[in-house]
Amino acid sequence: MKFSAQLLLTTLSKSTTHISIFVLSIILSRYFTKDDYGTYLHIQLITNLSVWAFLLGIPHGIYYFLPKSENQRAYVMTVMGLISSIAIIVSGIIAWTSDGLSNFLSNPRISDLTPVLFCMILFQIPLTVFEPLMISTKRVKEFAATQLLFNALFFCAVAIPVMFDCSMVEILWWLAAVYAFNSAVVFYFALTIAFSFRGKQTQGEAFSLAQQIRYTLPIGLSMNVMELSRYVDKVVVSNQSNAEDYAVYTRGAMEIPVIGIIANTLDNLMMPKFIEAYKNKNIDEILDIWHGAIRLMAAFIYPSCLFLIFTAPLLIPAIFSDKYASSVIIFQIYTLGLLSRISTFDIIMRAIGRTKAILWITLFSVIVNLILTYWFMSLWGLMGAPIATVITMLAMRIGYLKAITGYFDISLNAVFPWASLGKSLLASVVSAIPVFYMLSWNINVWILLLSMGVAFSAIYLVLIRVLDSLTERDKSSVRDVLPSRLKWVV
């Protein structure tokens, strides 16, 4: 299978995961009380952090060791043994410390949910090796199909209980049961892969456990820090407020899934070209490709950011119900962080091998976010957390920029196509003016939002053409991934 087809399949499977989670968040925010929903989110927060915090980099090590291993069968069995041991130990530790976690997160209900929390962690940790195992053995089609099944089961495990008016605890148990099934499927595939190597002669290398740990542990620590950076604000908000406030904050501090999906697609379009230019040590070409990536990202991110900020007073209550009207300002502040997300900073850092810099910059951002969130919440309450997060994201991206420009020995001014950025921002601001005046229209909210979207998009597309903020090559890159019926848009 071609690399492009593999990339498409894995991207689609991951996209369905994000979309499922977003749709379920809409369902549950309407179905649960804010206290129940906040508690549900606390369980997910603890689970997510626990699943990724103690993996020691084992899943990422599979990509490196499995194809090169002398005894691939033994390697797969060792990995599954290690990941199972980690699952048992971590879930046990979390269950044992659940009272302390309950106090730290200011939610006494967590202690009562220790059994389901134990099962959620126990059965989710083995799932982390599924993708690397399948991709390393070139079973991408099976991975994508199975991942779609997992996503469907995950969705049904929440949607069906809601239809039968089940409680929050019952829904968590349904999810635990689905994770148990998924984990059994992963073990089945792992054993199938392991025994498929029986009798095969390979000219690989023999890797000791110590060698594997030396390779995977630094990666694991880096990934732990990066994963923690995603949750710092949510942990602090939980510590400084109650379950209801946490539910309000989480519904505001989010990204609409389609934005991340399209942004990642643009990354994937430009990165192979960047890597090829980097191999050839052609700095001018690297800058040219980087400028193209920034122009494309800005042409999408800027209008999305402005439209979401202006429509948030209608959009958030329409999606999550009027219970979450107070999430609007949090969402607007959080969305401002998109303005600095106009380049693939961390991916470029990996491409040029500056992985240590990524670790230090991310660790610094975690510490800064922790300090600022506590400080700003003491000043402005719940609203202080998104302000701290946006400032931290900006500082982190500036840190990446300094490292990249220092490596290439270029100035910050040389990185950005300022004229193009200015044109995209101007087109976005002008397109948002009619949206602002349409806020007062007294019609059905969904018809109003649709009308706003049509008006904003039409004006923006006209202005972006008139102002000529994209080059012909940029437009061609976008047309390559659009269906034939939509190529005229660009």
DOVO-699870 format. One line per 3 residues: number of its first residue (from 0); for each residue x, y, z of C-alpha. Coordinates in Angstrom, 1 decimal. Layout:
<atoms>
NUM = X Y Z ~ ...
</atoms>
This chain:
<atoms>
0 = 0.0 0.0 0.0 ~ 1.3 3.5 -0.9 ~ 2.4 5.8 1.9
3 = -0.3 8.3 0.9 ~ -3.0 5.6 1.2 ~ -1.7 4.6 4.6
6 = -1.7 8.2 5.7 ~ -5.2 8.7 4.5 ~ -6.5 5.6 6.3
9 = -4.8 6.3 9.6 ~ -5.9 10.0 9.4 ~ -9.5 9.0 8.8
12 = -9.6 6.5 11.7 ~ -8.2 9.1 14.1 ~ -10.6 11.8 12.8
15 = -13.6 9.6 13.5 ~ -12.2 9.3 17.1 ~ -12.1 13.0 17.6
18 = -15.5 13.5 16.0 ~ -17.1 10.8 18.1 ~ -15.7 12.3 21.3
21 = -17.0 15.8 20.3 ~ -20.5 14.5 19.4 ~ -20.7 12.6 22.7
24 = -19.6 15.7 24.6 ~ -22.7 17.4 23.1 ~ -25.0 14.6 24.1
27 = -23.6 14.2 27.6 ~ -23.5 18.0 28.4 ~ -27.2 18.1 27.6
30 = -28.0 14.9 29.3 ~ -26.1 15.2 32.6 ~ -26.3 17.8 35.3
33 = -23.2 19.9 35.4 ~ -22.1 18.1 38.6 ~ -22.5 14.7 36.9
36 = -20.8 15.9 33.8 ~ -17.9 17.4 35.7 ~ -17.4 14.1 37.6
39 = -17.5 12.2 34.3 ~ -14.9 14.5 32.9 ~ -12.8 14.1 36.1
42 = -12.7 10.3 35.6 ~ -11.7 10.8 31.9 ~ -9.0 13.3 33.0
45 = -7.5 10.9 35.6 ~ -7.7 8.0 33.1 ~ -6.1 9.9 30.2
48 = -3.2 11.1 32.4 ~ -2.7 7.7 33.9 ~ -2.8 5.8 30.6
51 = 0.0 8.0 29.0 ~ 2.1 8.9 32.1 ~ 3.7 5.5 32.8
54 = 4.2 3.8 29.4 ~ 8.0 4.3 29.4 ~ 8.0 5.0 25.7
57 = 7.2 1.4 24.9 ~ 4.6 2.1 22.1 ~ 7.0 4.4 20.3
60 = 9.8 1.8 20.7 ~ 7.8 -0.7 18.7 ~ 8.3 1.3 15.5
63 = 12.1 1.1 16.0 ~ 12.7 -2.4 17.5 ~ 10.1 -4.7 15.9
66 = 11.2 -4.4 12.2 ~ 14.9 -4.8 13.3 ~ 14.5 -7.4 16.0
69 = 16.2 -10.8 15.5 ~ 13.4 -12.6 17.4 ~ 10.3 -10.6 16.5
72 = 8.0 -13.1 18.1 ~ 9.7 -12.9 21.5 ~ 9.8 -9.1 21.2
75 = 6.0 -8.8 20.7 ~ 5.4 -11.2 23.6 ~ 7.8 -9.2 25.8
78 = 6.0 -5.9 24.9 ~ 2.6 -7.3 25.7 ~ 3.9 -8.7 29.0
81 = 5.4 -5.3 29.9 ~ 2.3 -3.3 28.9 ~ 0.1 -5.7 30.9
84 = 2.3 -5.4 34.0 ~ 2.2 -1.6 33.7 ~ -1.6 -1.7 33.3
87 = -2.0 -3.7 36.5 ~ 0.5 -1.6 38.5 ~ -0.8 1.8 37.4
90 = -4.5 1.0 37.8 ~ -3.7 -0.4 41.2 ~ -1.8 2.7 42.3
93 = -4.6 5.0 41.1 ~ -7.2 2.9 42.9 ~ -5.1 3.0 46.1
96 = -4.7 6.8 45.9 ~ -8.3 7.6 44.8 ~ -9.1 9.3 48.1
99 = -6.1 11.7 47.6 ~ -7.1 12.3 44.0 ~ -10.7 13.0 45.2
102 = -9.4 15.7 47.6 ~ -6.9 17.2 45.1 ~ -9.6 17.5 42.3
105 = -12.1 18.9 44.8 ~ -14.6 16.1 43.9 ~ -15.6 13.7 46.8
108 = -17.5 11.5 44.3 ~ -14.3 10.2 42.7 ~ -13.6 7.9 45.8
111 = -17.0 6.2 45.2 ~ -16.0 5.5 41.6 ~ -12.7 3.8 42.4
114 = -13.8 0.3 40.9 ~ -14.8 1.8 37.5 ~ -11.7 4.0 37.5
117 = -9.5 1.0 38.1 ~ -11.1 -0.9 35.1 ~ -11.0 2.1 32.8
120 = -7.2 2.4 33.3 ~ -6.5 -1.3 33.3 ~ -8.2 -1.9 30.0
123 = -7.1 1.3 28.2 ~ -3.3 1.0 28.7 ~ -3.0 -2.1 26.4
126 = -4.7 -0.2 23.6 ~ -1.7 2.1 23.3 ~ 0.4 -0.6 21.5
129 = -2.3 -1.3 18.9 ~ -1.4 1.3 16.3 ~ 2.4 0.8 16.4
132 = 2.0 -3.0 16.3 ~ -0.3 -2.9 13.3 ~ 1.5 -0.2 11.4
135 = 5.0 -1.7 12.0 ~ 3.7 -5.0 10.5 ~ 2.0 -3.2 7.6
138 = -1.5 -4.1 8.6 ~ -2.8 -0.6 8.0 ~ -6.2 -1.7 6.5
141 = -6.9 -4.0 9.4 ~ -5.9 -1.3 11.9 ~ -8.2 1.3 10.2
144 = -11.1 -1.1 10.1 ~ -10.7 -2.2 13.7 ~ -10.2 1.4 14.9
147 = -13.5 2.3 13.2 ~ -15.1 -0.6 15.1 ~ -13.7 0.6 18.3
150 = -15.0 4.2 17.6 ~ -18.5 2.8 16.8 ~ -18.5 0.8 20.1
153 = -17.3 3.7 22.1 ~ -20.1 5.9 20.6 ~ -22.7 3.2 21.3
156 = -21.5 2.7 24.8 ~ -22.6 6.2 25.6 ~ -25.4 6.9 23.2
159 = -27.4 3.7 24.0 ~ -27.4 4.1 27.8 ~ -28.5 7.7 27.3
162 = -31.4 6.5 25.3 ~ -32.4 4.2 28.2 ~ -32.0 7.0 30.8
165 = -29.0 5.4 32.5 ~ -27.0 7.1 35.2 ~ -23.5 8.6 34.9
168 = -22.0 5.6 36.8 ~ -23.8 3.1 34.5 ~ -22.4 4.9 31.4
171 = -18.9 4.7 32.8 ~ -19.3 0.9 33.4 ~ -20.5 0.6 29.8
174 = -17.4 2.3 28.7 ~ -15.2 0.1 30.9 ~ -16.9 -3.0 29.3
177 = -16.1 -1.6 25.8 ~ -12.5 -1.0 26.7 ~ -12.3 -4.5 28.0
180 = -13.5 -5.9 24.7 ~ -11.2 -3.6 22.8 ~ -8.3 -4.8 24.9
183 = -9.1 -8.4 24.2 ~ -9.1 -7.6 20.5 ~ -5.7 -6.0 20.8
186 = -4.3 -9.0 22.6 ~ -5.8 -11.2 19.8 ~ -4.0 -9.2 17.1
189 = -0.8 -9.1 19.1 ~ -0.8 -12.9 19.5 ~ -1.6 -13.4 15.8
192 = 1.3 -11.1 14.9 ~ 3.6 -12.9 17.3 ~ 2.9 -16.4 16.0
195 = 3.0 -15.2 12.4 ~ 6.8 -14.8 13.0 ~ 7.2 -18.4 14.1
198 = 9.6 -20.3 12.0 ~ 10.6 -17.2 10.0 ~ 14.3 -16.5 9.7
201 = 15.3 -12.8 10.1 ~ 18.7 -11.1 9.9 ~ 17.9 -8.7 12.6
204 = 19.6 -7.6 15.8 ~ 19.3 -8.9 19.3 ~ 18.1 -6.2 21.7
207 = 18.4 -6.6 25.5 ~ 15.8 -5.1 27.8 ~ 18.3 -2.6 29.0
210 = 18.9 -1.4 25.4 ~ 15.2 -1.0 24.8 ~ 14.8 1.0 28.0
213 = 17.7 3.3 27.1 ~ 16.0 4.0 23.8 ~ 12.4 4.3 24.8
216 = 12.7 6.0 28.2 ~ 13.8 9.4 26.9 ~ 11.0 9.3 24.4
219 = 8.6 8.3 27.1 ~ 9.6 11.1 29.3 ~ 9.3 13.6 26.4
222 = 5.8 12.3 25.6 ~ 4.8 12.4 29.2 ~ 5.8 16.1 29.5
225 = 4.0 16.9 26.2 ~ 0.9 15.0 27.3 ~ 0.9 16.8 30.7
228 = 1.1 20.2 28.9 ~ -2.3 19.5 27.4 ~ -3.9 19.0 30.8
231 = -2.1 21.5 33.1 ~ -4.9 24.1 33.0 ~ -7.6 21.4 33.5
234 = -5.8 19.9 36.5 ~ -5.4 23.4 38.1 ~ -9.0 24.3 37.4
237 = -10.2 21.1 39.0 ~ -8.0 21.7 42.1 ~ -9.2 25.3 42.4
240 = -13.0 24.8 41.8 ~ -15.7 22.2 41.9 ~ -17.1 19.6 39.4
243 = -19.7 22.1 38.0 ~ -17.1 24.8 37.3 ~ -14.8 22.1 35.7
246 = -17.6 21.1 33.4 ~ -18.2 24.8 32.4 ~ -14.4 25.3 31.8
249 = -14.0 22.1 29.8 ~ -16.8 23.0 27.5 ~ -15.2 26.4 26.8
252 = -11.6 25.2 26.6 ~ -12.0 23.1 23.5 ~ -11.2 23.1 19.8
255 = -13.8 22.3 17.2 ~ -12.6 19.0 15.7 ~ -12.7 20.0 12.1
258 = -10.1 22.7 12.7 ~ -7.6 20.2 14.1 ~ -8.3 17.7 11.3
261 = -7.8 20.3 8.5 ~ -4.8 21.8 10.2 ~ -3.2 18.3 10.5
264 = -4.0 17.6 6.8 ~ -2.2 20.8 5.8 ~ 0.7 19.7 7.9
267 = 0.8 16.4 6.2 ~ 0.7 18.1 2.8 ~ 3.7 20.3 3.4
270 = 6.0 18.2 5.6 ~ 7.2 15.7 3.0 ~ 8.3 18.7 0.9
273 = 10.0 20.3 3.9 ~ 11.9 17.1 4.8 ~ 13.1 16.6 1.2
276 = 14.4 20.2 1.2 ~ 16.1 19.7 4.6 ~ 17.9 16.6 3.3
279 = 19.3 18.7 0.5 ~ 20.4 21.4 2.9 ~ 18.6 24.0 0.7
282 = 17.8 26.8 3.2 ~ 16.1 29.0 0.5 ~ 13.8 26.1 -0.5
285 = 13.1 25.3 3.2 ~ 12.0 28.9 3.8 ~ 9.9 28.9 0.6
288 = 8.1 25.7 1.7 ~ 7.7 27.0 5.3 ~ 6.2 30.2 3.9
291 = 3.8 28.2 1.9 ~ 2.7 26.2 5.0 ~ 2.2 29.4 7.0
294 = 0.2 31.0 4.2 ~ -2.1 28.0 4.0 ~ -2.5 27.6 7.7
297 = -3.2 31.4 8.2 ~ -5.7 31.4 5.3 ~ -7.7 28.7 7.2
300 = -6.9 29.5 10.9 ~ -7.5 33.2 10.9 ~ -11.1 33.1 9.5
303 = -12.0 30.1 11.6 ~ -10.7 32.0 14.7 ~ -12.6 35.2 14.0
306 = -15.8 33.4 13.0 ~ -15.8 31.3 16.1 ~ -15.1 34.2 18.4
309 = -18.0 36.3 17.0 ~ -20.5 33.5 16.9 ~ -19.6 32.0 20.3
312 = -22.6 33.6 22.1 ~ -24.9 31.7 19.8 ~ -22.8 28.6 19.1
315 = -21.9 27.4 22.6 ~ -25.4 27.5 24.0 ~ -26.8 26.0 20.8
318 = -24.4 23.1 20.9 ~ -24.2 22.4 24.7 ~ -27.5 24.0 25.9
321 = -28.0 27.2 27.9 ~ -26.4 25.5 31.0 ~ -23.1 26.4 29.4
324 = -23.7 30.0 28.5 ~ -20.9 30.9 31.0 ~ -18.5 28.8 28.9
327 = -18.7 31.4 26.0 ~ -16.0 33.8 27.3 ~ -13.7 30.9 28.1
330 = -14.2 29.6 24.6 ~ -13.5 33.0 23.1 ~ -10.3 33.4 25.0
333 = -9.2 29.9 24.3 ~ -9.9 30.3 20.6 ~ -7.5 33.3 20.5
336 = -4.7 30.8 20.9 ~ -5.4 29.7 17.3 ~ -3.9 33.0 16.0
339 = -0.4 31.7 16.9 ~ -1.0 28.2 15.4 ~ 0.0 29.1 11.9
342 = 3.0 26.9 11.5 ~ 4.1 23.3 12.1 ~ 6.7 24.3 14.7
345 = 7.0 21.1 16.7 ~ 7.0 18.9 13.5 ~ 9.8 21.0 12.0
348 = 11.7 20.6 15.3 ~ 11.4 16.8 15.0 ~ 12.5 16.9 11.3
351 = 15.7 18.8 12.1 ~ 16.4 16.5 15.1 ~ 16.0 19.1 17.9
354 = 14.1 16.6 20.2 ~ 15.9 17.7 23.3 ~ 14.9 21.3 22.7
357 = 11.3 20.1 22.4 ~ 11.5 18.4 25.8 ~ 13.0 21.5 27.5
360 = 10.6 23.9 25.8 ~ 7.6 21.7 26.7 ~ 8.8 21.3 30.3
363 = 9.2 25.1 30.6 ~ 5.7 25.6 29.2 ~ 4.2 23.2 31.7
366 = 5.9 25.1 34.6 ~ 4.8 28.5 33.2 ~ 1.2 27.3 32.6
369 = 1.1 25.9 36.1 ~ 2.3 29.1 37.7 ~ 0.2 31.5 35.5
372 = -3.0 29.4 35.9 ~ -2.9 29.5 39.7 ~ -2.0 33.2 39.7
375 = -4.6 34.3 37.1 ~ -7.3 32.2 38.7 ~ -6.6 34.0 42.0
378 = -7.1 37.3 40.2 ~ -9.9 36.6 37.7 ~ -11.4 33.2 38.8
381 = -12.3 30.7 36.1 ~ -11.5 33.1 33.3 ~ -7.9 33.3 34.4
384 = -7.2 29.7 33.3 ~ -7.7 30.2 29.5 ~ -5.7 33.5 29.6
387 = -2.8 31.6 31.2 ~ -3.1 28.8 28.6 ~ -3.1 31.2 25.6
390 = -0.1 33.1 26.9 ~ 1.7 29.8 27.5 ~ 1.0 28.5 24.0
393 = 2.3 31.7 22.5 ~ 5.5 31.5 24.6 ~ 6.0 27.9 23.7
396 = 5.7 28.6 20.0 ~ 8.1 31.5 20.3 ~ 10.5 29.1 21.9
399 = 10.2 26.7 19.0 ~ 10.7 29.6 16.6 ~ 13.9 30.7 18.4
402 = 15.3 27.2 18.3 ~ 14.4 26.7 14.6 ~ 15.7 30.1 13.4
405 = 18.8 29.6 15.5 ~ 19.5 26.2 13.8 ~ 19.0 27.7 10.3
408 = 20.8 31.0 11.3 ~ 17.9 33.2 10.0 ~ 16.0 36.0 11.6
411 = 12.4 35.8 12.9 ~ 11.4 38.3 10.3 ~ 12.5 35.9 7.6
414 = 10.2 33.2 8.8 ~ 6.8 34.9 8.2 ~ 5.3 36.1 4.9
417 = 4.0 39.2 6.6 ~ 2.1 40.6 3.6 ~ 0.2 37.4 3.1
420 = -0.6 37.1 6.9 ~ -1.8 40.7 6.9 ~ -4.1 40.1 3.9
423 = -5.6 36.9 5.5 ~ -6.2 38.7 8.8 ~ -7.8 41.7 7.1
426 = -10.1 39.5 5.0 ~ -11.1 37.7 8.2 ~ -11.9 40.9 10.1
429 = -13.9 42.4 7.2 ~ -15.8 39.1 6.8 ~ -16.7 39.1 10.5
432 = -18.4 42.6 10.3 ~ -21.7 41.3 8.8 ~ -21.6 38.4 11.3
435 = -21.5 40.9 14.2 ~ -24.6 42.8 12.9 ~ -26.4 39.5 12.3
438 = -26.2 38.6 16.0 ~ -29.3 40.6 16.8 ~ -31.5 38.8 14.2
441 = -34.4 37.1 16.0 ~ -34.6 33.8 14.0 ~ -34.0 30.2 14.7
444 = -30.4 29.9 16.0 ~ -29.3 27.2 13.6 ~ -30.7 29.1 10.6
447 = -28.9 32.2 11.9 ~ -25.6 30.3 12.3 ~ -25.9 28.9 8.8
450 = -26.7 32.3 7.4 ~ -23.7 33.7 9.2 ~ -21.4 30.9 7.9
453 = -22.6 31.5 4.3 ~ -22.2 35.3 4.5 ~ -18.8 35.0 6.2
456 = -17.4 32.4 3.8 ~ -18.7 34.2 0.7 ~ -17.1 37.5 1.7
459 = -13.9 35.9 2.8 ~ -13.4 33.8 -0.4 ~ -14.0 36.9 -2.5
462 = -11.6 39.0 -0.5 ~ -8.9 36.3 -0.4 ~ -8.9 36.2 -4.2
465 = -9.0 40.0 -4.6 ~ -6.2 40.5 -2.0 ~ -4.2 37.6 -3.6
468 = -2.9 36.3 -0.3 ~ -2.1 32.8 -1.6 ~ 0.3 32.0 -4.4
471 = -0.7 29.7 -7.3 ~ 1.4 26.9 -5.8 ~ -0.5 27.3 -2.5
474 = -3.8 27.1 -4.4 ~ -2.6 24.1 -6.3 ~ -1.7 22.2 -3.1
477 = -5.2 22.8 -1.7 ~ -6.9 21.7 -5.0 ~ -4.9 18.5 -4.9
480 = -6.9 17.3 -1.9 ~ -10.3 18.8 -2.7 ~ -13.0 16.8 -4.5
483 = -13.3 17.8 -8.2 ~ -16.7 19.5 -7.5 ~ -15.0 21.8 -4.9
486 = -11.8 22.8 -6.8 ~ -13.5 25.9 -8.0 ~ -13.6 27.3 -4.5
489 = -9.8 27.8 -4.5
</atoms>
